[in-house]
Amino acid sequence: MSSLRIVSLLPSATEIVCALGLENALVGITHECDYPAEIRNRPVLTASKIPGEQLPSRDIDHAVAESLAGHGGIYTLDEPLLASLKPDLVLTQELCAVCAVSYQEVQKAARVLDARARVISLEPVTLDGIFETILTVGEAAGIRARAEALVERLRSRLARVREKTAGLRRPRVFVSEWLDPFYAAGHWVAEQVLAAGGLEIFGRIGEKSVRVTMDEVASRRPEIVVLAPCGFYVGDIERELARVRFPAGWEELPAVASGQVWAVDASAYFSRPGPRVVEGVELLSGILHPDLFGAPDPSRARHVQSSTA
């Protein structure tokens, strides 16, 4: 295990590797891998073709859609660097073309690697699926028992929240995975809300996120809105809200009228299928039931102001 060389081509895999104590084996990462901080000096193998930090949300959505419609990826992969790193294990995914470099591109690049190199695609769509990917990585790295212990700790924390919220009134929650346009949260996010003691109004557990209209949101009358745009932290959301104008009807939503609109660290706790999704559940429990769990840390989640066009 000491000589194992791992390349992670998605941030969640990087977090899994480090949570398993394998950070010293990590020899290559993506441009979006930012946690834990000590791995940020690793060689970076990917780059984005879209200057997201320079564009408003609607323009990013349009640019991504155009690129994918043209069957082009939105990331580049440094194949010569990948080959030079001589990894034993390459972790990637096929689940989402917006989340990481395409699996097909990774497979093509992997042909120049040593025959002993393994390419593993991680495809979780639920909380249980995320726990299974941790076990998969642990198995591939020869530390299955360590992975099982980590998963047991995560399941125990999740169970504690579920037990405390059992029987509580569940507020209606809208989690949007983008700001402009709205996207109903998919995959494990609605399940996170359920575990935290709420009901996500679109309830897309295990399904892809989808674009939704203001009318669709309004008809479900959310009592709490959680803004969790993929790849954003709280500060990013606050800066973006300064230039986003929500559609007519936004201010009439029960959540908006009562001041229950929250910005959260989506990258850390919701977007990435890694160990910190359990922290996301704990964070949501403070938003949904502050009397029971205490208000969330404002550095990770806080009330925000928004306005209509």
C-alpha positions as CSV (number, residue, x, y, z in Angstrom):
1,M,0.0,0.0,0.0
2,S,2.9,2.3,0.7
3,S,3.9,2.4,-3.0
4,L,0.4,2.9,-4.3
5,R,0.0,5.8,-6.7
6,I,-3.6,7.2,-7.1
7,V,-4.9,9.7,-9.6
8,S,-8.3,11.2,-8.7
9,L,-10.2,12.8,-11.6
10,L,-13.1,14.1,-9.4
11,P,-13.2,16.1,-6.2
12,S,-15.4,13.6,-4.3
13,A,-12.9,10.8,-5.0
14,T,-10.1,13.0,-3.7
15,E,-12.0,13.5,-0.5
16,I,-12.7,9.7,-0.2
17,V,-9.0,8.9,-0.7
18,C,-8.0,11.4,2.0
19,A,-10.7,10.3,4.4
20,L,-9.2,6.8,4.1
21,G,-5.8,8.1,5.1
22,L,-4.3,7.7,1.6
23,E,-3.4,11.3,0.9
24,N,0.3,10.4,0.6
25,A,-0.6,8.0,-2.3
26,L,-2.4,10.8,-4.2
27,V,-0.2,11.8,-7.1
28,G,-2.6,13.7,-9.3
29,I,-5.9,15.7,-8.9
30,T,-8.3,17.9,-10.8
31,H,-8.4,21.7,-10.9
32,E,-11.5,21.6,-8.6
33,C,-10.0,19.4,-5.9
34,D,-9.7,21.8,-3.0
35,Y,-10.3,19.6,0.1
36,P,-8.4,18.8,2.3
37,A,-6.1,21.8,1.9
38,E,-2.9,19.8,2.1
39,I,-3.5,18.2,-1.3
40,R,-3.7,21.4,-3.3
41,N,-0.1,21.2,-4.3
42,R,-0.5,17.9,-6.2
43,P,-0.1,17.9,-10.0
44,V,-3.4,19.1,-11.7
45,L,-4.6,17.1,-14.7
46,T,-7.7,18.9,-15.8
47,A,-8.9,22.4,-16.7
48,S,-12.3,23.9,-17.6
49,K,-13.1,25.2,-21.1
50,I,-15.7,27.5,-19.6
51,P,-14.5,30.6,-17.6
52,G,-17.2,30.1,-14.9
53,E,-15.9,32.7,-12.5
54,Q,-16.3,35.4,-15.1
55,L,-19.9,34.5,-16.3
56,P,-23.3,34.9,-14.6
57,S,-25.2,31.7,-13.9
58,R,-27.5,31.9,-16.9
59,D,-24.5,32.3,-19.3
60,I,-22.7,29.3,-17.6
61,D,-25.8,27.2,-18.0
62,H,-26.1,28.2,-21.7
63,A,-22.4,27.5,-22.4
64,V,-22.5,24.1,-20.7
65,A,-25.7,23.1,-22.7
66,E,-24.1,24.2,-26.0
67,S,-20.9,22.3,-25.4
68,L,-22.7,19.1,-24.4
69,A,-25.2,19.4,-27.2
70,G,-22.2,19.5,-29.6
71,H,-20.9,16.3,-28.0
72,G,-17.9,18.1,-26.6
73,G,-16.7,17.9,-23.0
74,I,-16.4,21.0,-20.8
75,Y,-13.0,19.8,-19.4
76,T,-9.6,19.0,-20.8
77,L,-7.4,16.2,-19.6
78,D,-3.6,16.4,-19.6
79,E,-2.8,13.0,-21.1
80,P,1.0,13.3,-21.1
81,L,1.0,14.3,-17.4
82,L,-1.3,11.4,-16.6
83,A,1.1,9.0,-18.3
84,S,4.1,10.5,-16.5
85,L,2.5,10.1,-13.1
86,K,2.4,6.3,-13.6
87,P,-0.7,5.7,-11.5
88,D,-1.7,2.3,-10.2
89,L,-5.3,3.5,-9.7
90,V,-7.3,6.1,-11.6
91,L,-10.6,7.2,-10.0
92,T,-13.2,8.7,-12.3
93,Q,-17.0,8.8,-13.0
94,E,-19.6,8.5,-15.8
95,L,-22.5,9.9,-13.8
96,C,-22.4,13.6,-14.8
97,A,-20.8,15.3,-17.8
98,V,-20.8,18.6,-15.9
99,C,-19.1,17.2,-12.8
100,A,-15.8,15.9,-14.3
101,V,-13.8,15.0,-17.4
102,S,-15.7,12.5,-19.5
103,Y,-15.2,8.8,-18.8
104,Q,-14.6,8.1,-22.5
105,E,-11.7,10.6,-22.5
106,V,-10.3,9.0,-19.4
107,Q,-10.5,5.5,-21.0
108,K,-8.8,6.7,-24.1
109,A,-6.0,8.3,-22.1
110,A,-5.6,5.2,-19.9
111,R,-4.5,3.2,-22.9
112,V,-1.0,4.6,-22.6
113,L,-0.8,3.6,-18.9
114,D,0.9,0.5,-17.6
115,A,-1.2,-2.6,-17.9
116,R,-1.4,-2.9,-14.1
117,A,-3.2,0.4,-13.8
118,R,-6.9,0.2,-12.9
119,V,-9.5,2.7,-13.9
120,I,-12.5,2.7,-11.5
121,S,-15.7,4.6,-12.3
122,L,-17.7,5.7,-9.2
123,E,-21.4,6.1,-9.9
124,P,-23.4,6.7,-6.7
125,V,-26.9,8.2,-6.9
126,T,-28.0,7.8,-3.3
127,L,-26.4,8.0,0.2
128,D,-26.0,4.2,0.4
129,G,-24.4,4.4,-3.0
130,I,-21.9,6.9,-1.7
131,F,-21.0,4.6,1.2
132,E,-20.5,1.8,-1.3
133,T,-18.1,3.9,-3.3
134,I,-16.0,4.4,-0.2
135,L,-15.9,0.7,0.2
136,T,-15.0,0.3,-3.4
137,V,-12.0,2.6,-3.1
138,G,-10.9,1.0,0.1
139,E,-11.1,-2.5,-1.5
140,A,-9.1,-1.3,-4.5
141,A,-6.4,0.2,-2.2
142,G,-6.2,-2.9,-0.1
143,I,-7.7,-1.3,3.0
144,R,-11.2,-2.7,3.1
145,A,-11.4,-2.9,6.9
146,R,-10.4,0.8,7.2
147,A,-13.1,1.7,4.7
148,E,-15.7,-0.3,6.5
149,A,-14.8,1.5,9.8
150,L,-15.2,4.9,8.1
151,V,-18.6,3.9,6.6
152,E,-19.8,2.7,9.9
153,R,-19.0,6.0,11.5
154,L,-20.8,7.9,8.8
155,R,-23.8,5.7,9.0
156,S,-23.9,6.1,12.8
157,R,-23.9,9.9,12.4
158,L,-26.7,9.7,9.8
159,A,-28.7,7.4,12.0
160,R,-28.5,9.8,14.9
161,V,-30.1,12.6,12.8
162,R,-32.8,10.4,11.5
163,E,-33.7,9.2,14.9
164,K,-34.0,12.8,16.3
165,T,-36.1,13.9,13.3
166,A,-38.4,10.9,13.4
167,G,-42.0,12.0,14.1
168,L,-41.3,15.7,13.6
169,R,-43.3,17.9,11.3
170,R,-41.4,18.0,8.0
171,P,-41.3,21.4,6.3
172,R,-41.5,21.7,2.5
173,V,-38.0,22.4,1.2
174,F,-36.9,23.5,-2.3
175,V,-33.2,22.8,-3.0
176,S,-32.0,24.4,-6.2
177,E,-28.8,23.1,-7.7
178,W,-28.5,26.3,-9.8
179,L,-29.5,29.9,-9.4
180,D,-30.5,30.9,-13.0
181,P,-32.4,28.9,-14.2
182,F,-33.6,26.8,-11.3
183,Y,-32.7,23.1,-11.2
184,A,-34.5,20.7,-8.8
185,A,-31.9,18.9,-6.8
186,G,-31.3,15.3,-7.8
187,H,-29.6,12.1,-6.7
188,W,-28.7,12.1,-3.0
189,V,-29.8,15.7,-2.1
190,A,-33.5,15.1,-1.7
191,E,-32.5,12.1,0.5
192,Q,-30.3,14.4,2.6
193,V,-33.3,16.7,3.1
194,L,-35.5,13.7,4.2
195,A,-32.8,12.5,6.6
196,A,-32.6,16.0,8.1
197,G,-36.3,16.1,8.8
198,G,-37.8,17.8,5.7
199,L,-39.5,17.0,2.4
200,E,-37.8,18.2,-0.7
201,I,-40.7,19.5,-2.9
202,F,-39.6,17.6,-6.1
203,G,-38.3,14.5,-4.3
204,R,-36.0,13.3,-7.0
205,I,-34.1,10.7,-4.9
206,G,-31.7,8.8,-7.1
207,E,-32.7,10.8,-10.2
208,K,-30.9,13.5,-12.2
209,S,-31.5,17.1,-11.4
210,V,-33.9,18.8,-13.8
211,R,-34.6,22.3,-14.8
212,V,-37.9,23.6,-13.3
213,T,-40.0,26.8,-13.7
214,M,-41.0,29.4,-11.3
215,D,-44.6,28.2,-11.6
216,E,-43.6,24.6,-10.7
217,V,-41.8,25.8,-7.6
218,A,-44.6,28.1,-6.6
219,S,-47.3,25.4,-6.9
220,R,-45.4,23.4,-4.3
221,R,-45.2,26.3,-1.8
222,P,-41.8,25.7,-0.3
223,E,-41.5,26.9,3.3
224,I,-37.7,26.8,3.1
225,V,-35.5,27.5,0.1
226,V,-31.9,26.2,0.1
227,L,-29.7,27.6,-2.7
228,A,-27.0,25.0,-3.4
229,P,-25.7,25.7,-6.9
230,C,-23.2,23.0,-7.9
231,G,-19.6,24.1,-7.3
232,F,-20.5,27.1,-5.2
233,Y,-19.6,28.1,-1.7
234,V,-21.6,30.6,0.4
235,G,-19.6,33.6,-0.6
236,D,-19.9,32.6,-4.3
237,I,-23.7,32.5,-3.9
238,E,-23.9,35.9,-2.2
239,R,-21.8,37.4,-5.0
240,E,-23.9,35.8,-7.7
241,L,-27.2,37.0,-6.0
242,A,-26.0,40.5,-6.6
243,R,-26.6,40.0,-10.3
244,V,-29.3,37.4,-10.4
245,R,-33.0,38.6,-10.6
246,F,-35.5,35.8,-9.9
247,P,-38.7,35.5,-11.9
248,A,-42.0,37.1,-10.9
249,G,-43.6,35.1,-8.1
250,W,-40.4,34.5,-6.2
251,E,-41.2,37.0,-3.5
252,E,-44.6,35.4,-2.9
253,L,-43.1,32.0,-2.0
254,P,-43.8,31.2,1.6
255,A,-40.0,30.7,2.2
256,V,-39.1,34.1,0.7
257,A,-41.9,35.9,2.5
258,S,-40.8,34.5,5.8
259,G,-37.1,35.1,5.3
260,Q,-36.2,31.4,5.0
261,V,-33.8,31.5,2.0
262,W,-30.5,29.9,2.8
263,A,-27.2,29.8,0.9
264,V,-25.0,26.7,1.7
265,D,-21.6,25.4,0.9
266,A,-22.8,23.2,-2.0
267,S,-19.3,22.1,-3.0
268,A,-18.5,20.9,0.4
269,Y,-21.7,19.2,1.6
270,F,-24.1,18.6,-1.3
271,S,-22.5,18.5,-4.8
272,R,-19.8,16.0,-4.1
273,P,-20.7,12.4,-3.4
274,G,-18.1,11.9,-0.7
275,P,-17.9,11.6,3.1
276,R,-19.0,15.2,3.8
277,V,-22.6,14.5,2.6
278,V,-23.3,13.4,6.1
279,E,-22.1,16.9,7.3
280,G,-24.6,18.2,4.8
281,V,-27.4,16.3,6.5
282,E,-26.3,17.7,9.8
283,L,-26.2,21.2,8.4
284,L,-29.7,20.9,6.9
285,S,-31.0,19.6,10.3
286,G,-30.0,23.0,11.8
287,I,-31.7,24.9,9.0
288,L,-34.9,22.9,9.3
289,H,-35.1,22.3,13.0
290,P,-32.9,24.9,14.8
291,D,-34.7,24.5,18.1
292,L,-33.6,20.8,18.2
293,F,-30.2,21.0,16.5
294,G,-29.1,24.6,16.9
295,A,-28.6,27.1,14.2
296,P,-26.0,26.2,11.5
297,D,-22.5,27.7,11.4
298,P,-22.9,30.9,9.4
299,S,-19.6,30.2,7.6
300,R,-21.3,27.1,6.0
301,A,-25.0,28.3,5.7
302,R,-26.7,31.6,6.2
303,H,-29.8,33.6,5.3
304,V,-29.5,35.6,2.1
305,Q,-31.5,38.3,0.4
306,S,-32.8,38.0,-3.1
307,S,-35.0,40.0,-5.5
308,T,-37.1,39.6,-8.6
309,A,-36.6,41.1,-12.0
